């Protein structure tokens, strides 16, 4: 028979287990915003903005995670995971993250440099021989006329988008029309070998190292990882990034048992009425494209972002060395590079690019509030993350908003997050 003291202890333990279970799903340790210099009331405006967007029919729903000084201070889900099914958004909802796959692929490459298996200044052709002797189009509209490349693209070029390849869907020139439209269309319609063969049959748009232009470069980098390791990109990421960081819902294909958590998107853009596209990752890919074919959750990705802020480690997980993270998140665009980031997004004035991330060069000039040295990237379907080392903050926004409104949504969320900083 239990004594009164034993009963009290058992009750306390049970209560503690309930409290633990309630917070077991939190991706990082919780803290009140005020304990890390932020305002709870003003952070609440972030959720209010997203809810207003849901109510106005601009977005189906969203999940946002904000951490400062290693502590999770805001983690909310708003709107609908599947509006047609009347299913509310949940924090563990899974999203197609498009180009937010790129930073993970970039880290996989840099892990191989730390292993001594890849040298990023070497030509890509050393690892993918069909790309070893590419020529350069005389102009975008005369791709049949080519000139010799001054040098071949390097692995570093693929990570910083100076390889000379294109995204076919990002232009209307004759050469654009010859290139695969996007990472997602490449991964869903071609095998990796077919993708490389296609690129090898085309001229480059620019001399390698001379122009920053958003492109299929990181899909090439992912296939470098596969060539060096003899394993699929997903297997590499699972072994060396996802599993160590506890990113249990990050993958290239969403398994059947998790499809009930897959966030759905509006079939048509609410502003234009035109059909809109999100890569459906309930269907298998032909190759795991490192430039845009991943799926993840806000919880998984905020752990990934916190690892970057913590210079390559999270808890006991060691993903990269401190100096490697510093190298990747520095600006890799020299003064002689034709930097077309503002063509991609006019708000990116005076930004450079690292190995997988845009890097803010100054506090001013850019079209959004932010800190010098912050780094970030986003996905074509609406997702967005950034790391602000000066403010010791990481933010992850997950939403399926592939239309034009995604840019305004990100800018508004960014402003509201930063106005919540007190000290």
C-alpha positions as CSV (number, residue, x, y, z in Angstrom):
1,X,0.0,0.0,0.0
2,X,1.4,3.4,-1.0
3,X,2.1,5.9,1.7
4,X,0.9,9.5,1.4
5,X,4.5,10.6,0.6
6,X,4.8,8.0,-2.1
7,X,1.5,9.1,-3.6
8,X,2.7,12.8,-3.6
9,X,5.9,11.8,-5.3
10,X,4.0,9.7,-7.9
11,X,1.6,12.6,-8.5
12,X,4.5,15.1,-8.9
13,X,6.2,12.7,-11.4
14,X,3.0,12.2,-13.4
15,X,2.5,16.0,-13.5
16,X,6.1,16.5,-14.7
17,X,5.6,13.9,-17.4
18,X,2.4,15.7,-18.6
19,X,4.3,19.0,-18.7
20,X,7.2,17.3,-20.6
21,X,4.8,15.7,-23.1
22,X,3.2,19.1,-23.7
23,X,6.5,20.6,-24.7
24,X,8.1,17.4,-26.2
25,X,7.3,18.6,-29.7
26,X,9.2,21.9,-29.2
27,X,12.2,21.9,-31.5
28,X,14.3,24.1,-29.2
29,X,14.2,24.9,-25.4
30,X,11.4,27.4,-24.7
31,X,11.8,30.8,-23.0
32,X,9.6,33.8,-22.4
33,X,10.5,36.4,-25.0
34,X,11.3,39.0,-22.3
35,X,14.1,36.8,-20.9
36,X,16.0,37.2,-24.2
37,X,15.2,40.8,-25.0
38,X,12.0,40.5,-27.0
39,X,8.4,41.6,-26.4
40,X,5.6,39.0,-26.2
41,X,3.0,41.6,-27.2
42,X,4.8,42.7,-30.3
43,X,5.7,39.2,-31.3
44,X,2.0,38.5,-31.2
45,X,1.6,40.9,-34.1
46,X,3.3,38.4,-36.3
47,X,0.6,35.8,-35.8
48,X,-2.0,38.5,-36.1
49,X,-0.6,39.5,-39.5
50,X,-0.6,35.9,-40.8
51,X,-4.1,35.3,-39.4
52,X,-5.3,38.5,-41.3
53,X,-3.8,37.1,-44.5
54,X,-5.7,33.8,-43.9
55,X,-8.9,35.7,-43.3
56,X,-8.4,37.8,-46.4
57,X,-7.9,34.6,-48.5
58,X,-4.3,35.5,-49.4
59,X,-2.7,32.4,-47.9
60,X,-4.1,29.1,-46.7
61,X,-2.1,29.0,-43.5
62,X,1.4,29.2,-42.1
63,X,3.7,28.0,-39.3
64,X,6.4,30.3,-37.9
65,X,9.2,29.6,-35.5
66,X,11.4,32.3,-33.9
67,X,14.4,31.6,-31.6
68,X,16.7,34.1,-29.9
69,X,19.9,33.2,-28.0
70,X,19.1,29.6,-28.5
71,X,15.6,29.8,-27.0
72,X,12.3,29.3,-28.8
73,X,10.3,32.4,-28.1
74,X,7.5,32.1,-30.7
75,X,6.1,29.0,-32.4
76,X,2.7,29.3,-33.9
77,X,0.4,27.7,-36.5
78,X,-2.3,29.7,-38.1
79,X,-5.0,29.1,-40.7
80,X,-5.5,25.8,-42.6
81,X,-3.4,22.8,-43.4
82,X,-6.1,21.8,-45.9
83,X,-8.9,24.4,-46.3
84,X,-11.0,22.2,-48.5
85,X,-11.0,19.5,-45.9
86,X,-11.5,22.0,-43.1
87,X,-8.3,20.8,-41.4
88,X,-6.6,23.4,-39.3
89,X,-2.9,24.1,-39.6
90,X,-0.7,22.3,-37.1
91,X,2.9,23.1,-36.1
92,X,4.1,19.7,-37.4
93,X,2.7,20.4,-40.9
94,X,5.0,19.4,-43.7
95,X,5.8,21.8,-46.6
96,X,7.5,21.6,-50.0
97,X,10.5,23.9,-49.3
98,X,11.8,24.3,-52.8
99,X,15.1,26.3,-52.7
100,X,15.4,26.0,-49.0
101,X,16.8,22.6,-49.9
102,X,19.9,24.4,-51.3
103,X,21.6,25.3,-47.9
104,X,21.4,21.6,-46.8
105,X,22.9,20.4,-50.1
106,X,25.6,23.1,-49.7
107,X,26.5,21.8,-46.3
108,X,26.7,18.2,-47.6
109,X,29.3,19.4,-50.1
110,X,31.3,21.3,-47.4
111,X,31.2,18.2,-45.2
112,X,33.0,16.4,-48.0
113,X,35.6,19.2,-48.1
114,X,36.2,18.7,-44.4
115,X,36.6,15.0,-45.1
116,X,39.3,15.8,-47.7
117,X,37.1,14.2,-50.5
118,X,36.2,17.4,-52.4
119,X,38.2,20.5,-53.2
120,X,35.8,23.2,-54.1
121,X,38.2,25.1,-56.4
122,X,38.5,22.0,-58.6
123,X,36.4,21.7,-61.8
124,X,33.1,20.0,-61.5
125,X,34.2,17.8,-64.4
126,X,36.5,16.0,-62.0
127,X,33.5,14.6,-60.2
128,X,31.0,14.7,-63.1
129,X,33.1,14.1,-66.3
130,X,30.3,15.0,-68.8
131,X,30.5,18.6,-67.5
132,X,34.3,18.7,-67.9
133,X,34.6,20.6,-71.2
134,X,31.7,23.0,-71.5
135,X,31.7,26.0,-73.9
136,X,30.0,29.3,-73.5
137,X,27.3,30.8,-75.7
138,X,28.3,33.9,-77.7
139,X,25.0,35.4,-76.4
140,X,21.8,34.3,-74.9
141,X,20.0,34.6,-78.2
142,X,22.7,32.9,-80.3
143,X,23.4,29.6,-78.4
144,X,24.6,27.9,-81.6
145,X,27.6,30.2,-81.6
146,X,30.0,29.4,-78.8
147,X,33.4,30.3,-77.5
148,X,35.8,28.5,-75.3
149,X,35.4,28.8,-71.5
150,X,38.3,30.7,-69.9
151,X,38.1,28.1,-67.2
152,X,35.6,25.4,-66.3
153,X,33.0,25.8,-63.6
154,X,34.2,24.8,-60.1
155,X,32.3,23.2,-57.2
156,X,32.5,26.6,-55.5
157,X,30.8,28.2,-58.6
158,X,27.9,25.8,-58.2
159,X,27.4,26.8,-54.5
160,X,27.5,30.5,-55.2
161,X,25.6,30.5,-58.5
162,X,28.5,31.7,-60.7
163,X,28.7,28.4,-62.7
164,X,27.3,29.9,-65.9
165,X,24.3,27.6,-66.1
166,X,20.7,28.9,-66.0
167,X,17.2,28.2,-64.8
168,X,15.4,27.9,-68.1
169,X,12.2,29.3,-66.5
170,X,13.8,32.5,-65.5
171,X,14.1,34.0,-69.0
172,X,12.8,34.1,-72.5
173,X,16.0,34.0,-74.5
174,X,16.8,31.2,-77.0
175,X,19.2,29.7,-74.5
176,X,16.8,29.9,-71.6
177,X,14.3,27.9,-73.7
178,X,16.9,25.1,-74.1
179,X,17.6,24.7,-70.3
180,X,15.5,22.8,-67.9
181,X,12.9,25.2,-66.4
182,X,13.6,24.6,-62.7
183,X,15.0,22.2,-60.1
184,X,11.6,20.7,-59.4
185,X,10.9,20.0,-63.1
186,X,14.3,18.5,-63.5
187,X,13.9,16.2,-60.4
188,X,10.5,15.1,-61.4
189,X,11.1,14.5,-65.1
190,X,14.7,13.3,-65.5
191,X,17.1,11.0,-63.8
192,X,20.3,12.5,-62.5
193,X,22.3,11.0,-65.4
194,X,19.7,12.4,-67.9
195,X,19.9,15.8,-66.2
196,X,23.7,15.9,-66.4
197,X,23.6,14.8,-70.0
198,X,21.1,17.5,-70.9
199,X,23.4,20.2,-69.3
200,X,26.4,18.7,-71.1
201,X,24.7,19.2,-74.4
202,X,24.2,22.9,-73.8
203,X,26.5,25.9,-73.7
204,X,26.9,27.9,-70.6
205,X,25.3,31.3,-70.5
206,X,28.3,33.1,-69.0
207,X,32.0,32.6,-68.4
208,X,32.3,30.7,-65.1
209,X,32.9,32.9,-62.1
210,X,31.9,36.1,-63.9
211,X,28.1,36.4,-63.3
212,X,25.8,35.7,-60.4
213,X,22.6,34.3,-61.9
214,X,20.1,32.1,-60.1
215,X,20.3,28.6,-61.6
216,X,20.4,24.8,-61.6
217,X,23.9,25.0,-60.0
218,X,23.0,23.4,-56.7
219,X,21.4,20.5,-58.4
220,X,24.8,19.9,-60.0
221,X,26.4,20.2,-56.5
222,X,24.0,17.5,-55.1
223,X,25.1,15.1,-57.9
224,X,28.7,15.8,-57.0
225,X,27.9,14.6,-53.5
226,X,26.3,11.4,-55.0
227,X,29.3,10.8,-57.3
228,X,31.8,11.2,-54.5
229,X,30.0,9.1,-51.9
230,X,28.3,6.5,-54.1
231,X,25.0,7.2,-52.2
232,X,21.9,9.2,-53.0
233,X,21.8,12.8,-51.8
234,X,18.9,12.0,-49.4
235,X,20.9,9.1,-47.8
236,X,23.8,11.5,-47.3
237,X,21.6,14.2,-45.8
238,X,19.8,11.7,-43.6
239,X,23.1,10.3,-42.2
240,X,25.0,13.5,-41.7
241,X,22.5,16.3,-41.2
242,X,18.8,15.2,-40.7
243,X,19.3,12.3,-38.3
244,X,22.0,14.0,-36.1
245,X,19.8,17.1,-35.8
246,X,16.6,15.2,-35.1
247,X,15.0,16.5,-38.4
248,X,12.6,13.5,-38.5
249,X,10.2,15.0,-41.0
250,X,12.7,16.3,-43.6
251,X,13.0,14.2,-46.8
252,X,12.7,14.2,-50.6
253,X,9.5,12.2,-50.6
254,X,6.8,12.3,-48.0
255,X,5.9,8.8,-46.9
256,X,2.3,7.6,-46.9
257,X,2.0,7.7,-43.1
258,X,2.8,11.4,-43.0
259,X,0.7,12.6,-45.9
260,X,-2.1,13.6,-43.5
261,X,0.3,16.4,-42.3
262,X,1.2,17.7,-45.7
263,X,0.0,21.3,-46.1
264,X,-2.1,21.9,-49.2
265,X,-2.0,25.0,-51.4
266,X,-4.6,27.0,-53.2
267,X,-5.0,25.6,-56.8
268,X,-5.3,29.2,-58.1
269,X,-3.5,32.4,-57.1
270,X,-5.9,34.4,-55.0
271,X,-4.8,37.7,-56.6
272,X,-4.7,36.7,-60.3
273,X,-6.9,33.6,-60.5
274,X,-4.3,31.8,-62.5
275,X,-3.3,28.2,-61.7
276,X,-0.3,27.9,-59.4
277,X,2.3,25.2,-58.9
278,X,3.8,23.5,-55.9
279,X,6.0,20.4,-56.3
280,X,3.9,17.5,-55.0
281,X,6.3,15.5,-52.9
282,X,3.7,12.8,-52.2
283,X,4.9,11.5,-55.6
284,X,8.4,10.0,-56.1
285,X,11.2,12.0,-57.8
286,X,13.3,10.7,-60.6
287,X,16.3,12.2,-58.8
288,X,16.7,13.9,-55.5
289,X,17.4,17.4,-56.7
290,X,19.6,19.3,-54.3
291,X,18.4,22.7,-55.6
292,X,14.7,22.5,-54.9
293,X,13.1,19.1,-54.1
294,X,13.0,18.9,-50.3
295,X,10.2,18.8,-47.8
296,X,10.4,19.9,-44.1
297,X,8.6,21.4,-41.1
298,X,9.2,24.6,-39.3
299,X,10.4,22.6,-36.3
300,X,13.0,20.7,-38.2
301,X,14.2,23.7,-40.1
302,X,14.6,25.9,-37.1
303,X,16.9,23.3,-35.6
304,X,18.9,23.4,-38.8
305,X,19.1,27.2,-38.7
306,X,20.1,27.2,-35.0
307,X,22.9,24.8,-35.8
308,X,24.2,27.4,-38.4
309,X,23.9,30.2,-35.8
310,X,25.8,28.0,-33.3
311,X,28.6,27.6,-35.9
312,X,28.0,24.0,-36.9
313,X,26.8,22.3,-33.7
314,X,23.5,21.8,-31.9
315,X,23.6,20.1,-28.6
316,X,25.8,17.0,-29.0
317,X,25.4,17.0,-32.8
318,X,28.4,18.2,-34.7
319,X,27.6,19.0,-38.4
320,X,30.3,21.3,-39.5
321,X,33.4,23.0,-38.1
322,X,33.1,26.6,-36.9
323,X,35.5,27.9,-39.6
324,X,33.6,26.1,-42.3
325,X,30.3,27.8,-41.3
326,X,32.0,31.2,-41.2
327,X,33.4,30.6,-44.6
328,X,30.1,29.5,-46.1
329,X,28.2,32.4,-44.6
330,X,30.7,35.0,-45.8
331,X,30.2,36.9,-49.1
332,X,31.8,35.0,-52.0
333,X,31.1,37.5,-54.8
334,X,34.2,39.4,-55.7
335,X,34.0,43.0,-57.0
336,X,34.4,41.8,-60.6
337,X,31.4,39.5,-60.5
338,X,28.2,40.9,-62.3
339,X,25.9,40.5,-59.3
340,X,22.3,40.0,-60.5
341,X,20.7,39.4,-57.1
342,X,18.6,42.6,-57.4
343,X,17.3,41.3,-60.7
344,X,16.0,38.3,-58.9
345,X,14.6,40.4,-56.1
346,X,14.8,44.2,-56.0
347,X,14.9,44.2,-52.2
348,X,18.3,42.5,-52.4
349,X,20.4,45.6,-53.1
350,X,23.9,45.5,-51.7
351,X,23.7,41.8,-50.9
352,X,26.3,39.2,-51.7
353,X,26.1,35.5,-51.8
354,X,27.9,32.8,-49.8
355,X,27.9,29.1,-50.3
356,X,24.2,28.4,-50.1
357,X,22.9,31.7,-48.7
358,X,22.4,35.4,-49.6
359,X,24.5,37.5,-47.3
360,X,23.6,41.1,-46.3
361,X,26.6,43.4,-46.8
362,X,25.3,46.5,-45.0
363,X,22.4,47.5,-42.7
364,X,21.3,50.1,-45.2
365,X,20.6,50.1,-49.0
366,X,18.6,46.9,-49.0
367,X,14.8,47.1,-49.3
368,X,14.1,45.4,-46.0
369,X,15.1,46.0,-42.3
370,X,18.0,43.8,-41.2
371,X,21.5,43.4,-39.8
372,X,24.8,43.5,-41.6
373,X,26.0,39.9,-41.9
374,X,22.7,38.2,-41.7
375,X,22.2,35.3,-44.2
376,X,19.1,33.7,-45.5
377,X,17.3,32.1,-48.4
378,X,13.7,31.2,-49.4
379,X,11.7,28.8,-51.5
380,X,9.6,29.5,-54.5
381,X,6.5,28.1,-52.8
382,X,6.5,30.7,-50.0
383,X,8.9,29.3,-47.4
384,X,11.6,31.6,-45.9
385,X,14.4,31.5,-43.2
386,X,17.1,33.8,-42.0
387,X,19.9,33.8,-39.5
388,X,20.9,37.0,-37.8
389,X,24.2,36.5,-35.9
390,X,24.3,40.0,-34.5
391,X,20.9,39.6,-32.9
392,X,21.5,35.9,-32.1
393,X,18.2,35.1,-33.8
394,X,16.8,32.6,-36.3
395,X,13.4,32.7,-38.0
396,X,11.7,30.1,-40.1
397,X,8.4,30.8,-41.9
398,X,6.6,27.9,-43.6
399,X,3.7,28.6,-46.0
400,X,2.6,27.4,-49.4
401,X,2.2,30.8,-51.1
402,X,3.7,30.4,-54.6
403,X,2.2,33.5,-56.0
404,X,3.5,37.0,-56.1
405,X,2.2,37.8,-52.6
406,X,5.0,35.7,-51.0
407,X,7.4,38.6,-51.3
408,X,5.2,41.0,-49.5
409,X,4.4,38.4,-46.8
410,X,8.0,37.8,-46.1
411,X,8.8,41.5,-45.9
412,X,5.9,42.1,-43.5
413,X,6.8,39.2,-41.3
414,X,10.5,40.3,-41.2
415,X,9.6,43.8,-40.1
416,X,7.2,42.6,-37.4
417,X,9.8,40.1,-36.0
418,X,12.5,42.7,-35.8
419,X,10.3,45.4,-34.2
420,X,9.7,42.9,-31.4
421,X,13.4,43.2,-30.3
422,X,13.7,45.3,-27.1
423,X,17.4,44.9,-26.4
